[in-house]
Amino acid sequence: MNREQLNKYKKNKRDIENLDGIIAKLQERLDAVPVVSGKVTKSSDDFPYIEEHVQVRVEEPKAATALKMRIYEKEKRKDQLIRENEKVEKYIAAMPDGTTKDIFEMVFLDGMTQKDAGICLNCTQGRIAQIIKENL
């Protein structure tokens, strides 16, 4: 685990929330896609299986397909961000209990500054930076 991955945690959280909103809006647009009638070919139910044309109601194919692809891409990106965040959480959870784990939780998971974490733990900002550097 490196500092870059740890620093991405908060940004990934915001991106996941944004992607949820985007996916919801795309889903609404998909629900609003007009329904048109189309023809499909089917065979008759009984012998001789003669080909028949049947009218069905379907969503506008081009618009629906484009929206479904965008939704799929957004969900794929969201899943990737969730996996990255889970790695960070597992890394910090695997640390032995103590000051180091508290510092990593405060700085990387809770988004506190090193100075604020130092005030909470009765250390200086410099000492917090040293502990983080030693454990990466």
Rosetta constraint file for C-alpha pairs under 8 A:
AtomPair CA 1 CA 5 HARMONIC 6.71 0.50
AtomPair CA 1 CA 6 HARMONIC 7.47 0.50
AtomPair CA 1 CA 88 HARMONIC 7.71 0.50
AtomPair CA 1 CA 91 HARMONIC 7.47 0.50
AtomPair CA 1 CA 136 HARMONIC 6.95 0.50
AtomPair CA 2 CA 6 HARMONIC 6.54 0.50
AtomPair CA 2 CA 136 HARMONIC 6.08 0.50
AtomPair CA 3 CA 7 HARMONIC 6.04 0.50
AtomPair CA 3 CA 136 HARMONIC 7.01 0.50
AtomPair CA 4 CA 8 HARMONIC 6.31 0.50
AtomPair CA 5 CA 9 HARMONIC 6.93 0.50
AtomPair CA 5 CA 84 HARMONIC 7.91 0.50
AtomPair CA 5 CA 88 HARMONIC 7.32 0.50
AtomPair CA 6 CA 88 HARMONIC 6.23 0.50
AtomPair CA 6 CA 108 HARMONIC 6.00 0.50
AtomPair CA 7 CA 11 HARMONIC 7.80 0.50
AtomPair CA 7 CA 108 HARMONIC 6.25 0.50
AtomPair CA 8 CA 12 HARMONIC 5.92 0.50
AtomPair CA 9 CA 13 HARMONIC 6.32 0.50
AtomPair CA 9 CA 84 HARMONIC 7.82 0.50
AtomPair CA 9 CA 85 HARMONIC 5.76 0.50
AtomPair CA 9 CA 88 HARMONIC 7.23 0.50
AtomPair CA 9 CA 108 HARMONIC 6.89 0.50
AtomPair CA 9 CA 109 HARMONIC 6.86 0.50
AtomPair CA 10 CA 14 HARMONIC 6.47 0.50
AtomPair CA 10 CA 108 HARMONIC 7.48 0.50
AtomPair CA 10 CA 109 HARMONIC 7.01 0.50
AtomPair CA 10 CA 111 HARMONIC 6.79 0.50
AtomPair CA 11 CA 15 HARMONIC 6.15 0.50
AtomPair CA 12 CA 16 HARMONIC 6.05 0.50
AtomPair CA 12 CA 81 HARMONIC 5.89 0.50
AtomPair CA 12 CA 82 HARMONIC 7.73 0.50
AtomPair CA 12 CA 85 HARMONIC 7.12 0.50
AtomPair CA 13 CA 17 HARMONIC 6.47 0.50
AtomPair CA 13 CA 81 HARMONIC 7.96 0.50
AtomPair CA 13 CA 85 HARMONIC 7.80 0.50
AtomPair CA 14 CA 18 HARMONIC 6.24 0.50
AtomPair CA 15 CA 19 HARMONIC 6.00 0.50
AtomPair CA 15 CA 78 HARMONIC 7.90 0.50
AtomPair CA 15 CA 81 HARMONIC 7.99 0.50
AtomPair CA 16 CA 20 HARMONIC 6.20 0.50
AtomPair CA 16 CA 78 HARMONIC 5.75 0.50
AtomPair CA 16 CA 81 HARMONIC 6.94 0.50
AtomPair CA 16 CA 82 HARMONIC 7.50 0.50
AtomPair CA 17 CA 21 HARMONIC 6.56 0.50
AtomPair CA 18 CA 22 HARMONIC 6.26 0.50
AtomPair CA 19 CA 23 HARMONIC 5.94 0.50
AtomPair CA 19 CA 74 HARMONIC 6.54 0.50
AtomPair CA 19 CA 75 HARMONIC 7.72 0.50
AtomPair CA 19 CA 78 HARMONIC 6.59 0.50
AtomPair CA 20 CA 24 HARMONIC 6.19 0.50
AtomPair CA 21 CA 25 HARMONIC 6.29 0.50
AtomPair CA 22 CA 26 HARMONIC 6.17 0.50
AtomPair CA 23 CA 27 HARMONIC 6.02 0.50
AtomPair CA 23 CA 71 HARMONIC 5.93 0.50
AtomPair CA 23 CA 74 HARMONIC 6.79 0.50
AtomPair CA 23 CA 75 HARMONIC 7.48 0.50
AtomPair CA 24 CA 28 HARMONIC 6.25 0.50
AtomPair CA 25 CA 29 HARMONIC 6.28 0.50
AtomPair CA 26 CA 30 HARMONIC 6.08 0.50
AtomPair CA 26 CA 67 HARMONIC 6.67 0.50
AtomPair CA 26 CA 70 HARMONIC 7.90 0.50
AtomPair CA 26 CA 71 HARMONIC 6.60 0.50
AtomPair CA 27 CA 31 HARMONIC 6.19 0.50
AtomPair CA 27 CA 71 HARMONIC 7.51 0.50
AtomPair CA 28 CA 32 HARMONIC 6.30 0.50
AtomPair CA 29 CA 33 HARMONIC 6.43 0.50
AtomPair CA 29 CA 67 HARMONIC 7.80 0.50
AtomPair CA 30 CA 64 HARMONIC 6.19 0.50
AtomPair CA 30 CA 67 HARMONIC 6.26 0.50
AtomPair CA 30 CA 68 HARMONIC 7.54 0.50
AtomPair CA 33 CA 59 HARMONIC 6.32 0.50
AtomPair CA 33 CA 60 HARMONIC 6.47 0.50
AtomPair CA 33 CA 63 HARMONIC 7.06 0.50
AtomPair CA 33 CA 64 HARMONIC 6.65 0.50
AtomPair CA 34 CA 59 HARMONIC 5.90 0.50
AtomPair CA 34 CA 60 HARMONIC 5.92 0.50
AtomPair CA 35 CA 57 HARMONIC 6.31 0.50
AtomPair CA 35 CA 58 HARMONIC 5.40 0.50
AtomPair CA 35 CA 59 HARMONIC 4.35 0.50
AtomPair CA 35 CA 60 HARMONIC 5.93 0.50
AtomPair CA 36 CA 57 HARMONIC 5.61 0.50
AtomPair CA 36 CA 58 HARMONIC 5.47 0.50
AtomPair CA 36 CA 59 HARMONIC 5.95 0.50
AtomPair CA 36 CA 60 HARMONIC 6.13 0.50
AtomPair CA 37 CA 55 HARMONIC 6.43 0.50
AtomPair CA 37 CA 56 HARMONIC 5.50 0.50
AtomPair CA 37 CA 57 HARMONIC 4.40 0.50
AtomPair CA 37 CA 58 HARMONIC 5.99 0.50
AtomPair CA 38 CA 55 HARMONIC 5.55 0.50
AtomPair CA 38 CA 56 HARMONIC 5.39 0.50
AtomPair CA 38 CA 57 HARMONIC 6.17 0.50
AtomPair CA 38 CA 58 HARMONIC 6.64 0.50
AtomPair CA 39 CA 53 HARMONIC 6.29 0.50
AtomPair CA 39 CA 54 HARMONIC 5.49 0.50
AtomPair CA 39 CA 55 HARMONIC 4.47 0.50
AtomPair CA 39 CA 56 HARMONIC 6.09 0.50
AtomPair CA 40 CA 53 HARMONIC 5.63 0.50
AtomPair CA 40 CA 54 HARMONIC 5.40 0.50
AtomPair CA 40 CA 55 HARMONIC 6.39 0.50
AtomPair CA 40 CA 56 HARMONIC 7.18 0.50
AtomPair CA 41 CA 51 HARMONIC 6.67 0.50
AtomPair CA 41 CA 52 HARMONIC 5.68 0.50
AtomPair CA 41 CA 53 HARMONIC 4.63 0.50
AtomPair CA 41 CA 54 HARMONIC 6.25 0.50
AtomPair CA 42 CA 51 HARMONIC 5.73 0.50
AtomPair CA 42 CA 52 HARMONIC 5.28 0.50
AtomPair CA 42 CA 53 HARMONIC 6.26 0.50
AtomPair CA 42 CA 54 HARMONIC 7.10 0.50
AtomPair CA 43 CA 49 HARMONIC 5.35 0.50
AtomPair CA 43 CA 50 HARMONIC 5.41 0.50
AtomPair CA 43 CA 51 HARMONIC 4.48 0.50
AtomPair CA 43 CA 52 HARMONIC 5.72 0.50
AtomPair CA 44 CA 48 HARMONIC 7.57 0.50
AtomPair CA 44 CA 49 HARMONIC 5.02 0.50
AtomPair CA 44 CA 50 HARMONIC 5.43 0.50
AtomPair CA 44 CA 51 HARMONIC 6.34 0.50
AtomPair CA 44 CA 52 HARMONIC 6.54 0.50
AtomPair CA 45 CA 49 HARMONIC 6.75 0.50
AtomPair CA 59 CA 64 HARMONIC 6.45 0.50
AtomPair CA 60 CA 64 HARMONIC 5.93 0.50
AtomPair CA 61 CA 65 HARMONIC 5.96 0.50
AtomPair CA 62 CA 66 HARMONIC 6.25 0.50
AtomPair CA 63 CA 67 HARMONIC 6.29 0.50
AtomPair CA 64 CA 68 HARMONIC 6.05 0.50
AtomPair CA 65 CA 69 HARMONIC 6.16 0.50
AtomPair CA 66 CA 70 HARMONIC 6.38 0.50
AtomPair CA 67 CA 71 HARMONIC 6.16 0.50
AtomPair CA 68 CA 72 HARMONIC 6.11 0.50
AtomPair CA 69 CA 73 HARMONIC 6.23 0.50
AtomPair CA 70 CA 74 HARMONIC 6.20 0.50
AtomPair CA 71 CA 75 HARMONIC 6.12 0.50
AtomPair CA 72 CA 76 HARMONIC 6.08 0.50
AtomPair CA 73 CA 77 HARMONIC 6.26 0.50
AtomPair CA 74 CA 78 HARMONIC 6.12 0.50
AtomPair CA 75 CA 79 HARMONIC 6.15 0.50
AtomPair CA 76 CA 80 HARMONIC 6.35 0.50
AtomPair CA 77 CA 81 HARMONIC 6.33 0.50
AtomPair CA 78 CA 82 HARMONIC 6.20 0.50
AtomPair CA 79 CA 83 HARMONIC 6.22 0.50
AtomPair CA 80 CA 84 HARMONIC 6.34 0.50
AtomPair CA 81 CA 85 HARMONIC 6.25 0.50
AtomPair CA 82 CA 86 HARMONIC 6.14 0.50
AtomPair CA 83 CA 87 HARMONIC 6.33 0.50
AtomPair CA 84 CA 88 HARMONIC 6.59 0.50
AtomPair CA 85 CA 89 HARMONIC 6.22 0.50
AtomPair CA 86 CA 90 HARMONIC 6.02 0.50
AtomPair CA 87 CA 91 HARMONIC 6.08 0.50
AtomPair CA 88 CA 92 HARMONIC 6.30 0.50
AtomPair CA 89 CA 93 HARMONIC 5.96 0.50
AtomPair CA 89 CA 109 HARMONIC 7.80 0.50
AtomPair CA 90 CA 94 HARMONIC 5.96 0.50
AtomPair CA 91 CA 95 HARMONIC 6.78 0.50
AtomPair CA 92 CA 101 HARMONIC 6.53 0.50
AtomPair CA 92 CA 104 HARMONIC 6.81 0.50
AtomPair CA 92 CA 105 HARMONIC 7.03 0.50
AtomPair CA 93 CA 101 HARMONIC 7.80 0.50
AtomPair CA 95 CA 100 HARMONIC 7.99 0.50
AtomPair CA 95 CA 101 HARMONIC 5.97 0.50
AtomPair CA 96 CA 101 HARMONIC 6.74 0.50
AtomPair CA 97 CA 101 HARMONIC 5.88 0.50
AtomPair CA 97 CA 102 HARMONIC 7.73 0.50
AtomPair CA 98 CA 102 HARMONIC 6.37 0.50
AtomPair CA 99 CA 103 HARMONIC 6.09 0.50
AtomPair CA 99 CA 121 HARMONIC 8.00 0.50
AtomPair CA 100 CA 104 HARMONIC 6.26 0.50
AtomPair CA 100 CA 131 HARMONIC 6.77 0.50
AtomPair CA 100 CA 132 HARMONIC 7.59 0.50
AtomPair CA 101 CA 105 HARMONIC 6.14 0.50
AtomPair CA 102 CA 106 HARMONIC 6.09 0.50
AtomPair CA 103 CA 107 HARMONIC 5.97 0.50
AtomPair CA 103 CA 117 HARMONIC 6.59 0.50
AtomPair CA 103 CA 128 HARMONIC 7.15 0.50
AtomPair CA 103 CA 132 HARMONIC 7.76 0.50
AtomPair CA 104 CA 108 HARMONIC 5.56 0.50
AtomPair CA 104 CA 109 HARMONIC 7.13 0.50
AtomPair CA 104 CA 132 HARMONIC 7.30 0.50
AtomPair CA 105 CA 109 HARMONIC 4.87 0.50
AtomPair CA 105 CA 110 HARMONIC 6.15 0.50
AtomPair CA 106 CA 110 HARMONIC 4.89 0.50
AtomPair CA 106 CA 111 HARMONIC 6.33 0.50
AtomPair CA 106 CA 112 HARMONIC 5.56 0.50
AtomPair CA 106 CA 117 HARMONIC 6.24 0.50
AtomPair CA 107 CA 111 HARMONIC 5.16 0.50
AtomPair CA 107 CA 112 HARMONIC 4.78 0.50
AtomPair CA 107 CA 113 HARMONIC 5.93 0.50
AtomPair CA 107 CA 114 HARMONIC 6.28 0.50
AtomPair CA 107 CA 117 HARMONIC 6.77 0.50
AtomPair CA 108 CA 112 HARMONIC 7.33 0.50
AtomPair CA 112 CA 116 HARMONIC 6.10 0.50
AtomPair CA 112 CA 117 HARMONIC 6.32 0.50
AtomPair CA 113 CA 117 HARMONIC 6.24 0.50
AtomPair CA 114 CA 118 HARMONIC 6.02 0.50
AtomPair CA 114 CA 125 HARMONIC 5.41 0.50
AtomPair CA 114 CA 128 HARMONIC 6.17 0.50
AtomPair CA 114 CA 129 HARMONIC 7.00 0.50
AtomPair CA 115 CA 119 HARMONIC 6.33 0.50
AtomPair CA 115 CA 124 HARMONIC 6.89 0.50
AtomPair CA 115 CA 125 HARMONIC 4.67 0.50
AtomPair CA 115 CA 128 HARMONIC 7.94 0.50
AtomPair CA 116 CA 120 HARMONIC 6.36 0.50
AtomPair CA 117 CA 121 HARMONIC 6.21 0.50
AtomPair CA 117 CA 125 HARMONIC 7.72 0.50
AtomPair CA 117 CA 128 HARMONIC 7.54 0.50
AtomPair CA 118 CA 122 HARMONIC 5.60 0.50
AtomPair CA 118 CA 123 HARMONIC 4.52 0.50
AtomPair CA 118 CA 124 HARMONIC 5.15 0.50
AtomPair CA 118 CA 125 HARMONIC 5.40 0.50
AtomPair CA 118 CA 127 HARMONIC 7.80 0.50
AtomPair CA 118 CA 128 HARMONIC 6.26 0.50
AtomPair CA 119 CA 123 HARMONIC 6.21 0.50
AtomPair CA 119 CA 124 HARMONIC 7.17 0.50
AtomPair CA 123 CA 127 HARMONIC 6.34 0.50
AtomPair CA 123 CA 128 HARMONIC 7.03 0.50
AtomPair CA 124 CA 128 HARMONIC 6.53 0.50
AtomPair CA 125 CA 129 HARMONIC 6.30 0.50
AtomPair CA 126 CA 130 HARMONIC 6.24 0.50
AtomPair CA 127 CA 131 HARMONIC 6.23 0.50
AtomPair CA 128 CA 132 HARMONIC 6.28 0.50
AtomPair CA 129 CA 133 HARMONIC 6.11 0.50
AtomPair CA 130 CA 134 HARMONIC 6.06 0.50
AtomPair CA 131 CA 135 HARMONIC 6.33 0.50
AtomPair CA 132 CA 136 HARMONIC 6.39 0.50
